Amino acid sequence: MPLSRISGILLRQYYLIRHNPTRLSQLFVWSLLEITLWGFISVYLADVAEAQFAVAFLGGIILWEFLVRAMYGVTITFFEDVWSRNFLNIFASPLSLFEYVLGMITSSIATTTISFAAVILFASVVFDFSILSYGAAAFPFLITLFLLGIALGILGVAIVLRFGPSAEWFIWPLPAIIAPFAGVFYPITVLPEWMQVVATALPSTYVFEGLRTVLAGGGVSFSYFIPGILLAFFYCTLAYLVLYRTYRRAVRTGLLARYSAETVS
Amino acid sequence: MSVLAVTDLKKRYGETEAVRGVSFTVAKGEIIGLLGPNGAGKTTTISMILGILEPSAGSITIDGHNVQTERTAALNATNFAAVYAQLPGNLTVEQNMNVFGRIYSVRNLRDRIEHVLKEMDLVRFRNTKAGVLSSGEQTRVALAKAFLNEPKLLLLDEPTASLDPSSAQLVREKIRTYAKNGGAVLWTSHNMHEVTEVCHRVLFVSHGAVLLEGDPRTLPGEYAKKDLEELFITVAREPLSLSE
């Protein structure tokens, strides 16, 4: 009954978040602070530049935050096991690695949905921003961003599994590392040539270029959506393969057994 | 048929052989003590049985399922409690049971949780976070989780180490009853009196290999030792004197 095993991971996250204001607030607080800061910048930009630019700017921030939340949804589920030293109970159970990853993704879907709903509501009330300004195009592009967030999250889990809990430091800035290449706020044509090459390999580039086209009245373009989502699936698969190899190595070398019994520095 | 069959199990880390061709079985209704000094290879062997460490050679089957190739089926028939594997302290006792009940696909989970909480005298702690319980109470929570899926094989790594004598007696009784009902138990402990009282058979592990095997009540006499503790000390300090 794999669904039962996967639901165990989701239920654990639900219990942890339900009555804990700290965990509950981390779903909203940082996102709302980001939106507040950048929302006022976009209000200012609407005065000094084209209104459409300001909408694209704030929309970019909101959608990037969505990606970041998707990634954190995965990594925080994993870190709950690291922080509570629950590795042995999890990895010596019938739960397979794939089921564990599905559990983390399911948790991420739940937390990202809650977080995104709060951000959209806040942006709409405070800054009069409507996600509907992107039209129906927003939904398929959101799926692409979610998948990229999941891929980054799984990669982060692999890094910590390989290098130990102290490598937590490396994974939180992962979205910031790719942000300059992702075309969130500007078309990638403004980038130097080598950065454009990197940008074309990122699914997010197609999302933001596609959404800017929608705002400019160009309609939804499959030439942006299809390569974006295919790349996102590719990175999810690649990230899982990296995690799988890391896990197999940890099982072979005894790292997982040591990780389970004690804290690895 | 054996519930657990370990055959020629080896684990090598570079030039170091942590486990050197260990073989043993645990049958239904049997409680086997896995004994040996620190660093003898007990925890390495248990880690391989639990699938968190890959053997360099050999095989492990649980209830007829190979741990390497049929991991989920093998571990569904198993559960464990270890002093170094407390359940998450930020969940209540009942929440922990609900989470692990799902992970082990336990049927009639609500009834089963009530049963194990009663068995381990944890009903009054059901809504208490596991992390604020005493170490003895936490051990009982870990044991409740270990009984949750009615495993065919139970692995216990020093299950009574942090328990007071009364609670330890209760736990020993539960485990004996579990074995009488057909469960198989692999038990590690440094309490030789307890091992003599509970285990049907013991395996002494030294330097990664099984050095001695037999009934804990008669084995010391076979080596001219007065009890299991004296035999243990000899295994730890002068293992060669026993194998000659």
Interface residues (C-beta under 8 A of the other chain):
Chain A: M1 S4 R5 S7 G8 I9 L11 R12 Y15 L16 N20 E80 S84 R85 N86 L88 N89 I90 F91 A92 S93 P94 L95 S96 R248 V251 R252 T253 G254 L256 A257 S260 A261 E262
Chain B: K11 Y13 T43 T44 S47 L50 G51 I52 L53 E54 R71 T72 A73 L75 N76 F80 A82 Y84 A85 Q86 L87 P88 G89 N90 L91 T92 Q95 N98 V99 F100 G101 R102 I103 Y104 S105 K145
